[in-house]
Amino acid sequence: MLGPVLKKLNSTRICLASGSPRRRELLNGLGVNFTVNPSQFDEKSLKKPSFPHPSRFVEESSRCKASEVLQRVRSDVDIIIAADTVLSFEGEILEKPIDADDAVRMLTSLSSRSHHVYTGVTVISLLQDRGDPQVVTFHECTQVFFANLPADVISDYVGTKEPLDKAGSYGIQGRGGALVEKIDGDYFNVVGLPIHRLSCHLVELLKGV
């Protein structure tokens, strides 16, 4: 996807506004050169219940993250990429578990059920000579189906401590992947960055530059 424009893309100064090692790995996998400058935007300032849908929340969160980094490093970058990912189950956005018991509760609820993972992405481009930055914001949704999880499987997984820093109490790219029966949509979106959609938008941004 990025092959024909990769040379031009790598001549620009790209900033990933995220400290997520998974997002860094995904962007590295595309062959893109970039620096990392995690956003200092406080996500807690956005009240999740005030948003009519999880997709609206992740879009606004990614937009705020990108804008915060833009204010600090505008003169040093050409493109800023920011993202936020949440898990939604029965209309509720699931946070990271507060402790092991909370992780067991979440995984028990998700067992034999499906949920949705939303990632909002904002790309800010300063490549155009029009003064104002060009801002593109979008979201991707993936439906994830969990297998039936016996209590001992859940207990063993929580014992690995992998779920304790993961929204929804699992990581699909780690041991938690074994809990997933199937998905409908982009796997990389669940990891934290929908790289196909992102690549398409990067290609569009470079047209005419």
QUIWODA-V358370 format. One record per residue. N is the residue number from 1. RES is the residue in three letters. PHI is phi in radians with two decimals (999 if undefined). NEAR is the number of other C-alpha atoms within 8 Angstrom. D_LAST is the distance of its C-alpha to the last C-alpha in whole Angstrom. Layout:
<<N	RES	PHI	NEAR	D_LAST> <N	RES	PHI	NEAR	D_LAST>>
This chain:
<<1	MET	999	6	18> <2	LEU	-1.56	8	15> <3	GLY	-0.82	6	16> <4	PRO	-1.13	6	14> <5	VAL	-2.02	9	11> <6	LEU	-1.10	10	13> <7	LYS	-1.10	8	13> <8	LYS	-1.14	8	9> <9	LEU	-1.09	9	10> <10	ASN	-1.39	10	13> <11	SER	-1.59	6	12> <12	THR	-1.74	9	11> <13	ARG	-1.70	11	14> <14	ILE	-1.80	13	15> <15	CYS	-2.11	13	18> <16	LEU	-1.64	13	21> <17	ALA	-1.56	15	23> <18	SER	-2.64	11	26> <19	GLY	-1.63	10	29> <20	SER	-1.16	6	29> <21	PRO	-1.13	6	30> <22	ARG	-1.21	8	30> <23	ARG	-1.19	12	26> <24	ARG	-1.08	10	25> <25	GLU	-1.10	8	27> <26	LEU	-1.15	11	25> <27	LEU	-1.21	10	22> <28	ASN	-1.04	9	23> <29	GLY	-1.10	7	24> <30	LEU	-1.43	7	21> <31	GLY	1.43	7	20> <32	VAL	-1.59	10	18> <33	ASN	-1.53	7	18> <34	PHE	-2.76	8	19> <35	THR	-1.91	8	21> <36	VAL	-2.03	9	24> <37	ASN	-2.46	10	24> <38	PRO	-0.98	9	27> <39	SER	-1.16	11	27> <40	GLN	-1.74	7	30> <41	PHE	-1.14	7	30> <42	ASP	-1.54	5	33> <43	GLU	-1.05	6	33> <44	LYS	-1.17	5	37> <45	SER	-1.28	5	36> <46	LEU	-1.63	7	35> <47	LYS	-1.49	7	38> <48	LYS	-0.94	8	37> <49	PRO	-1.10	5	40> <50	SER	-1.39	5	38> <51	PHE	-1.69	9	36> <52	PRO	-1.20	6	37> <53	HIS	-2.71	6	35> <54	PRO	-0.98	12	34> <55	SER	-1.09	11	30> <56	ARG	-1.18	9	30> <57	PHE	-1.13	12	31> <58	VAL	-1.18	17	29> <59	GLU	-1.14	16	26> <60	GLU	-1.15	9	27> <61	SER	-1.09	13	28> <62	SER	-1.14	15	24> <63	ARG	-1.13	12	23> <64	CYS	-1.15	9	26> <65	LYS	-1.09	14	25> <66	ALA	-1.13	16	21> <67	SER	-1.14	8	22> <68	GLU	-1.12	11	25> <69	VAL	-1.19	15	23> <70	LEU	-0.99	9	20> <71	GLN	-1.11	7	23> <72	ARG	-1.57	6	24> <73	VAL	-2.21	8	21> <74	ARG	-0.88	9	18> <75	SER	-1.32	4	18> <76	ASP	-1.93	6	18> <77	VAL	-2.35	12	15> <78	ASP	-1.97	12	12> <79	ILE	-2.40	13	13> <80	ILE	-2.05	16	16> <81	ILE	-2.11	13	18> <82	ALA	-2.28	14	21> <83	ALA	-2.62	16	24> <84	ASP	-2.52	12	28> <85	THR	-2.18	11	30> <86	VAL	-2.35	13	34> <87	LEU	-1.93	13	36> <88	SER	-2.07	13	38> <89	PHE	-2.36	11	42> <90	GLU	0.93	5	44> <91	GLY	1.42	5	42> <92	GLU	-1.95	6	42> <93	ILE	-1.44	10	39> <94	LEU	-1.53	10	41> <95	GLU	-1.56	9	40> <96	LYS	-1.22	10	41> <97	PRO	-1.17	15	45> <98	ILE	-1.39	7	47> <99	ASP	-2.86	7	49> <100	ALA	-1.09	10	51> <101	ASP	-1.13	6	53> <102	ASP	-1.17	9	50> <103	ALA	-1.11	15	48> <104	VAL	-1.07	11	51> <105	ARG	-1.06	8	51> <106	MET	-1.10	11	47> <107	LEU	-1.14	12	47> <108	THR	-1.11	10	51> <109	SER	-1.17	7	49> <110	LEU	-1.35	11	46> <111	SER	-0.97	10	49> <112	SER	1.12	9	49> <113	ARG	-2.18	9	46> <114	SER	-1.99	10	43> <115	HIS	-2.50	12	40> <116	HIS	-2.11	11	36> <117	VAL	-1.99	14	34> <118	TYR	-1.99	17	31> <119	THR	-2.16	19	28> <120	GLY	-1.70	18	25> <121	VAL	-2.28	17	22> <122	THR	-2.15	16	19> <123	VAL	-2.06	12	16> <124	ILE	-1.90	12	14> <125	SER	-1.98	12	11> <126	LEU	-1.94	11	11> <127	LEU	-1.35	8	7> <128	GLN	-1.38	9	7> <129	ASP	-1.60	5	9> <130	ARG	-2.07	5	12> <131	GLY	1.58	5	14> <132	ASP	-1.42	5	15> <133	PRO	-1.12	10	14> <134	GLN	-1.64	8	12> <135	VAL	-2.06	8	15> <136	VAL	-2.14	8	16> <137	THR	-2.23	11	20> <138	PHE	-2.63	8	22> <139	HIS	-2.38	11	25> <140	GLU	-2.21	11	26> <141	CYS	-2.18	12	30> <142	THR	-2.23	14	32> <143	GLN	-1.61	11	36> <144	VAL	-2.02	13	38> <145	PHE	-1.91	12	42> <146	PHE	-1.55	14	44> <147	ALA	-1.30	10	47> <148	ASN	-1.22	6	51> <149	LEU	-1.93	11	51> <150	PRO	-1.07	6	55> <151	ALA	-1.00	7	56> <152	ASP	-1.24	6	56> <153	VAL	-1.18	8	53> <154	ILE	-1.09	12	51> <155	SER	-1.07	9	53> <156	ASP	-1.13	8	53> <157	TYR	-1.16	12	49> <158	VAL	-1.10	13	49> <159	GLY	-1.11	7	51> <160	THR	-1.30	7	48> <161	LYS	1.25	8	47> <162	GLU	-1.01	14	43> <163	PRO	-1.24	16	43> <164	LEU	-1.23	13	44> <165	ASP	-2.05	8	41> <166	LYS	-2.07	12	39> <167	ALA	-1.08	12	38> <168	GLY	1.43	13	41> <169	SER	1.26	14	43> <170	TYR	-2.74	10	41> <171	GLY	-2.16	12	38> <172	ILE	-1.19	11	37> <173	GLN	-1.47	7	36> <174	GLY	-2.05	6	39> <175	ARG	-1.10	10	43> <176	GLY	-1.11	13	42> <177	GLY	-1.06	9	40> <178	ALA	-1.25	7	44> <179	LEU	-1.47	9	45> <180	VAL	-1.59	12	42> <181	GLU	-1.38	9	44> <182	LYS	-2.91	7	40> <183	ILE	-2.34	11	37> <184	ASP	-2.16	7	35> <185	GLY	2.28	7	32> <186	ASP	-1.42	11	29> <187	TYR	-1.07	9	31> <188	PHE	-1.15	10	28> <189	ASN	-1.08	15	28> <190	VAL	-1.19	14	32> <191	VAL	-1.18	11	31> <192	GLY	2.47	12	28> <193	LEU	-2.74	13	25> <194	PRO	-1.30	13	24> <195	ILE	-1.22	10	22> <196	HIS	-1.18	7	21> <197	ARG	-1.07	8	20> <198	LEU	-1.06	10	18> <199	SER	-1.06	10	16> <200	CYS	-1.06	9	15> <201	HIS	-1.22	9	14> <202	LEU	-1.13	8	12> <203	VAL	-1.07	10	11> <204	GLU	-1.10	7	10> <205	LEU	-1.10	8	8> <206	LEU	-1.44	10	5> <207	LYS	-1.15	6	6> <208	GLY	1.44	3	4> <209	VAL	-1.52	6	0>>
